[in-house]
Amino acid sequence: MKKIAMSLIGCMLFAASSAWCEEAIDFYKLGLESSSFNQKIYYFTKAVELNPRLAIAFKKRGMIYYFQEKYSKMLLDFRRYTALTPSDPEGFGMIGLAQLKRDNFTEAITQLSRAIDMDPVFASAYLHRSEAYYHEKLFEQAVEDSTKAISFGKAQSIIGKAYTVRSKAYRQLGQGDLADKDFNKAYLLDPANYSYRYFTITNYLASLASDSNYIPFKDIRWLGLVGVIVLLLVLIFRLALPTPRKNGL
């Protein structure tokens, strides 16, 4: 009798578990079909609450957190994802990217290296590790990794950013000609890479100070254009103001 009761309980638990898993998949599909990030997060969250082993839901939610720049939450989701799918290098690559965005460069290098060990042609992992190396002032390693990202990369965005990272690293190594060639290639691939050339305005000013022979004609034109826009805005603002009146008039 005891065995029969245990068997019935086991069957009931199995049936309940199966139902929860099916419902979790339904919520996951709703998340895929939703148009807004908030809706997606809501449905993916419901999915993992019902089935904490639904790795793909953690991955999808983590990607949304990345686009929302919520890197701490992104990191938690991809840690859960890699715990469930330890053989997928993309998970460790995303952990490395999250650490890079949080300025934890040493940990970013560790996680990205793990991803590269699992997939030696992982172009985006090489790109992000080259950025981490650059921030750590390991410029030769940055050149090496960005070169591999260019070699293995298929997406134009990855290749273009890799050229810009290598350009900055070359300039820090005193190889101005190579730096200019790489920057021109990046700019031709996507003019948006111009803004990616310097990680911060501090790096921009430092690059000018460290290379007195470098005359950034493109930069000067860009700064000149900004100056003209600012001047026009000032003139429009002044014209829009009412003429000041004298006291009593």
Rosetta blueprint (number, residue, H / E / L):
1 M L
2 K H
3 K H
4 I H
5 A H
6 M H
7 S H
8 L H
9 I H
10 G H
11 C H
12 M H
13 L H
14 F H
15 A H
16 A H
17 S H
18 S H
19 A H
20 W H
21 C H
22 E H
23 E H
24 A H
25 I H
26 D H
27 F H
28 Y H
29 K H
30 L H
31 G H
32 L H
33 E H
34 S L
35 S L
36 S L
37 F H
38 N H
39 Q H
40 K H
41 I H
42 Y H
43 Y H
44 F H
45 T H
46 K H
47 A H
48 V H
49 E H
50 L H
51 N L
52 P L
53 R L
54 L L
55 A H
56 I H
57 A H
58 F H
59 K H
60 K H
61 R H
62 G H
63 M H
64 I H
65 Y H
66 Y H
67 F H
68 Q L
69 E L
70 K L
71 Y H
72 S H
73 K H
74 M H
75 L H
76 L H
77 D H
78 F H
79 R H
80 R H
81 Y H
82 T H
83 A H
84 L H
85 T L
86 P L
87 S L
88 D L
89 P H
90 E H
91 G H
92 F H
93 G H
94 M H
95 I H
96 G H
97 L H
98 A H
99 Q H
100 L H
101 K H
102 R L
103 D L
104 N L
105 F H
106 T H
107 E H
108 A H
109 I H
110 T H
111 Q H
112 L H
113 S H
114 R H
115 A H
116 I H
117 D H
118 M H
119 D L
120 P L
121 V L
122 F L
123 A H
124 S H
125 A H
126 Y H
127 L H
128 H H
129 R H
130 S H
131 E H
132 A H
133 Y H
134 Y H
135 H H
136 E L
137 K L
138 L L
139 F H
140 E H
141 Q H
142 A H
143 V H
144 E H
145 D H
146 S H
147 T H
148 K H
149 A H
150 I H
151 S H
152 F H
153 G L
154 K L
155 A L
156 Q H
157 S H
158 I H
159 I H
160 G H
161 K H
162 A H
163 Y H
164 T H
165 V H
166 R H
167 S H
168 K H
169 A H
170 Y H
171 R H
172 Q H
173 L L
174 G L
175 Q L
176 G H
177 D H
178 L H
179 A H
180 D H
181 K H
182 D H
183 F H
184 N H
185 K H
186 A H
187 Y H
188 L H
189 L H
190 D L
191 P H
192 A H
193 N H
194 Y H
195 S L
196 Y L
197 R L
198 Y L
199 F L
200 T L
201 I H
202 T H
203 N H
204 Y H
205 L H
206 A H
207 S H
208 L H
209 A H
210 S H
211 D L
212 S L
213 N L
214 Y L
215 I L
216 P L
217 F H
218 K H
219 D H
220 I H
221 R H
222 W H
223 L H
224 G H
225 L H
226 V H
227 G H
228 V H
229 I H
230 V H
231 L H
232 L H
233 L H
234 V H
235 L H
236 I H
237 F H
238 R H
239 L H
240 A H
241 L L
242 P L
243 T L
244 P L
245 R L
246 K L
247 N L
248 G L
249 L L
